[in-house]
Amino acid sequence: MIATVINALAIVIGSLLGWKAGKLLSDKMSQTLVTVMAIVVFSIGIEMMLQGRDHILLVIISLVIGGVLGELLNIEGFIGKIGTKLQQTIGSYLKGELAKGFVYGTLVYCIGPMAIIGAMEAGLNGNNEILLAKAAIDGVTAIAFASTQGLGVLFSGGAVFIYQGLLTLGAKHLADVLAIAGPQLTATGGILLMALGIKMLELKPVSVANLLPALPIVALLALIF
């Protein structure tokens, strides 16, 4: 679990640095940085999606089912309520919307293959190299995210700790699933990141969090077929 702890701390520290730096940026500069980060997220999503292009039918079916289920559960609304509660608790003086930064950070840091594969390696083999590399990357990107999205990004460190921690602890039970459904999970996660990039660019109001059920569904379908 040490690498997951370091990863979460890197996000927290990076978010604090970015939040402080964000106060020095003009609105135009902040908007430019948001656009750059959105393009980067979208590009990463394309790369991930192409890795599982041979399984695109299962991915599409999973996204449709997952989207319906996510809308019924209103996952994005639930996360939004958490952000609103944080805003009320911590104070409205913070720059940016806590909910938005929390959602963006959590999706970016949890969906990628490094989170899943790194946690599995740590849990199965005690190999922390992947997660430590991810921690360095996440810490740097947290600076950029928090400078534009505010301190909400910091709380995504808690989500990363819980998510990667559970994967690490349950690695022995999930190894077979990852071996079979790895490409499908990567492709589905890539499309979710592409959707996040579209949302960040404000091209269309996509409820990305409501698509999260597509990830376990695509793993289940991969095991069945």
C-alpha positions as CSV (number, residue, x, y, z in Angstrom):
1,M,0.0,0.0,0.0
2,I,3.0,2.3,0.3
3,A,3.0,3.3,-3.4
4,T,-0.8,4.1,-3.2
5,V,-0.2,6.3,-0.1
6,I,2.6,8.1,-2.0
7,N,0.4,8.5,-5.0
8,A,-2.4,10.1,-3.0
9,L,0.0,12.4,-1.2
10,A,1.5,13.5,-4.5
11,I,-2.0,14.5,-5.7
12,V,-2.6,16.4,-2.5
13,I,0.7,18.3,-2.6
14,G,0.4,19.0,-6.3
15,S,-3.1,20.3,-5.8
16,L,-2.1,22.6,-3.0
17,L,0.8,24.0,-5.2
18,G,-1.5,24.4,-8.2
19,W,-4.3,26.0,-6.1
20,K,-1.8,28.6,-4.9
21,A,-0.4,29.2,-8.3
22,G,-3.9,29.5,-9.8
23,K,-4.5,32.6,-7.8
24,L,-1.8,34.4,-9.7
25,L,-3.2,33.5,-13.1
26,S,-5.5,35.7,-15.2
27,D,-8.8,34.4,-16.4
28,K,-7.5,34.1,-19.9
29,M,-4.4,32.2,-18.8
30,S,-6.6,29.8,-16.7
31,Q,-8.9,29.2,-19.7
32,T,-5.9,28.4,-21.9
33,L,-4.6,25.9,-19.4
34,V,-8.0,24.3,-19.2
35,T,-8.1,23.9,-22.9
36,V,-4.6,22.4,-23.0
37,M,-5.4,19.9,-20.2
38,A,-8.7,18.9,-22.0
39,I,-6.8,18.2,-25.2
40,V,-4.2,16.1,-23.3
41,V,-7.0,14.1,-21.6
42,F,-8.8,13.6,-24.9
43,S,-5.5,12.4,-26.6
44,I,-4.8,9.9,-23.8
45,G,-8.3,8.7,-24.2
46,I,-7.9,8.1,-27.9
47,E,-4.6,6.1,-27.3
48,M,-6.3,3.9,-24.7
49,M,-9.4,3.4,-26.9
50,L,-7.3,2.2,-29.8
51,Q,-5.6,-0.4,-27.6
52,G,-8.9,-2.3,-27.4
53,R,-10.3,-1.5,-30.9
54,D,-10.7,-5.3,-31.6
55,H,-13.3,-5.4,-28.8
56,I,-15.2,-2.3,-29.8
57,L,-18.6,-4.0,-29.9
58,L,-18.4,-5.1,-26.3
59,V,-17.3,-1.6,-25.4
60,I,-20.2,0.0,-27.1
61,I,-22.7,-2.4,-25.5
62,S,-21.2,-1.8,-22.1
63,L,-21.3,2.0,-22.5
64,V,-25.0,1.9,-23.5
65,I,-25.9,-0.4,-20.5
66,G,-23.6,1.5,-18.2
67,G,-24.9,4.9,-19.2
68,V,-28.5,3.8,-18.6
69,L,-27.6,2.3,-15.2
70,G,-25.5,5.4,-14.3
71,E,-28.4,7.7,-15.1
72,L,-30.8,5.7,-13.0
73,L,-28.4,5.8,-10.1
74,N,-27.5,9.4,-10.8
75,I,-23.8,8.9,-9.9
76,E,-22.8,12.4,-11.1
77,G,-25.5,13.9,-8.9
78,F,-24.2,12.0,-5.9
79,I,-20.7,13.2,-6.5
80,G,-22.0,16.7,-7.0
81,K,-23.7,16.5,-3.6
82,I,-20.3,15.5,-2.0
83,G,-18.7,18.5,-3.7
84,T,-21.5,20.8,-2.5
85,K,-21.1,19.5,1.0
86,L,-17.3,20.1,0.9
87,Q,-17.9,23.6,-0.4
88,Q,-20.3,24.3,2.4
89,T,-18.0,22.8,5.0
90,I,-14.7,24.4,3.9
91,G,-16.0,27.7,2.7
92,S,-16.9,29.5,-0.5
93,Y,-13.7,31.4,-0.6
94,L,-11.9,28.6,-2.4
95,K,-11.1,29.1,-6.1
96,G,-13.2,27.0,-8.5
97,E,-15.9,24.5,-7.9
98,L,-15.0,21.7,-5.6
99,A,-17.3,19.2,-7.3
100,K,-15.9,19.8,-10.8
101,G,-12.3,19.5,-9.7
102,F,-13.1,16.4,-7.7
103,V,-14.9,14.7,-10.6
104,Y,-12.2,15.6,-13.1
105,G,-9.3,14.5,-10.9
106,T,-11.0,11.3,-9.8
107,L,-11.8,10.2,-13.4
108,V,-8.3,11.1,-14.8
109,Y,-6.4,9.4,-11.9
110,C,-8.5,6.3,-11.5
111,I,-9.5,5.3,-15.1
112,G,-6.1,5.0,-16.6
113,P,-4.4,1.6,-17.1
114,M,-1.5,2.6,-14.8
115,A,-3.9,2.7,-11.8
116,I,-5.2,-0.8,-12.5
117,I,-2.0,-2.6,-13.6
118,G,0.1,-0.8,-11.0
119,A,-2.2,-1.7,-8.2
120,M,-2.3,-5.3,-9.4
121,E,1.5,-5.5,-9.6
122,A,1.8,-4.1,-6.1
123,G,-0.7,-6.5,-4.7
124,L,0.5,-9.6,-6.5
125,N,4.3,-9.1,-6.7
126,G,5.1,-6.3,-4.3
127,N,6.3,-4.3,-7.3
128,N,5.6,-0.6,-6.7
129,E,7.5,0.8,-9.8
130,I,4.4,1.5,-11.9
131,L,2.5,3.3,-9.1
132,L,5.5,5.3,-8.1
133,A,5.8,6.5,-11.7
134,K,2.1,7.2,-11.7
135,A,2.5,9.2,-8.5
136,A,5.1,11.5,-10.2
137,I,2.9,12.0,-13.2
138,D,-0.2,12.6,-11.1
139,G,1.6,15.1,-8.9
140,V,2.6,17.2,-11.8
141,T,-0.8,17.1,-13.5
142,A,-2.5,17.9,-10.2
143,I,-0.6,21.2,-10.2
144,A,-2.1,22.1,-13.7
145,F,-5.6,20.8,-12.8
146,A,-5.8,22.6,-9.4
147,S,-4.5,25.9,-10.9
148,T,-7.7,26.0,-13.1
149,Q,-10.2,23.7,-11.4
150,G,-9.5,24.7,-7.8
151,L,-8.9,22.8,-4.6
152,G,-11.5,20.1,-5.4
153,V,-8.7,18.2,-7.2
154,L,-7.1,17.6,-3.8
155,F,-10.0,15.4,-2.7
156,S,-9.5,13.1,-5.7
157,G,-6.4,12.0,-3.8
158,G,-8.7,10.3,-1.3
159,A,-10.6,8.6,-4.1
160,V,-7.3,7.3,-5.5
161,F,-6.3,6.0,-2.1
162,I,-9.5,4.1,-1.7
163,Y,-9.7,2.8,-5.4
164,Q,-6.1,1.7,-5.8
165,G,-6.0,0.4,-2.2
166,L,-8.9,-1.9,-2.8
167,L,-7.4,-3.1,-6.1
168,T,-4.1,-3.8,-4.3
169,L,-5.7,-5.7,-1.5
170,G,-7.9,-7.6,-3.9
171,A,-5.3,-8.2,-6.5
172,K,-5.2,-12.0,-6.1
173,H,-8.9,-12.2,-6.8
174,L,-8.9,-9.8,-9.8
175,A,-5.8,-11.1,-11.6
176,D,-7.8,-13.5,-13.8
177,V,-10.3,-10.8,-14.7
178,L,-7.6,-8.4,-15.7
179,A,-5.9,-11.0,-17.8
180,I,-9.1,-11.6,-19.8
181,A,-10.7,-8.1,-19.8
182,G,-7.6,-5.9,-19.8
183,P,-8.0,-4.5,-23.4
184,Q,-11.7,-4.0,-23.0
185,L,-11.3,-2.1,-19.8
186,T,-8.6,0.0,-21.3
187,A,-10.7,0.9,-24.4
188,T,-13.8,1.7,-22.3
189,G,-11.7,3.9,-19.9
190,G,-10.3,5.6,-23.0
191,I,-13.7,6.5,-24.2
192,L,-14.6,7.9,-20.8
193,L,-11.5,10.1,-20.9
194,M,-12.5,11.3,-24.3
195,A,-15.9,12.2,-22.9
196,L,-14.2,14.0,-20.1
197,G,-12.1,16.0,-22.5
198,I,-15.3,17.0,-24.4
199,K,-16.8,18.1,-21.1
200,M,-13.8,20.1,-20.1
201,L,-13.9,21.9,-23.5
202,E,-17.5,22.6,-22.8
203,L,-18.5,21.3,-26.2
204,K,-21.3,19.3,-24.7
205,P,-22.5,18.7,-21.1
206,V,-21.5,15.0,-20.7
207,S,-22.3,13.3,-17.5
208,V,-19.1,11.3,-17.5
209,A,-19.5,9.9,-14.0
210,N,-22.8,8.3,-15.0
211,L,-20.8,6.2,-17.5
212,L,-18.6,4.6,-14.9
213,P,-20.8,1.5,-14.6
214,A,-19.6,0.6,-18.1
215,L,-16.2,-0.5,-16.6
216,P,-17.5,-3.4,-14.5
217,I,-20.0,-4.3,-17.1
218,V,-17.4,-4.6,-19.9
219,A,-15.3,-6.8,-17.6
220,L,-18.3,-9.0,-17.0
221,L,-19.2,-9.2,-20.7
222,A,-15.6,-10.1,-21.5
223,L,-15.6,-12.9,-19.0
224,I,-19.0,-14.2,-20.4
225,F,-17.9,-14.2,-24.0
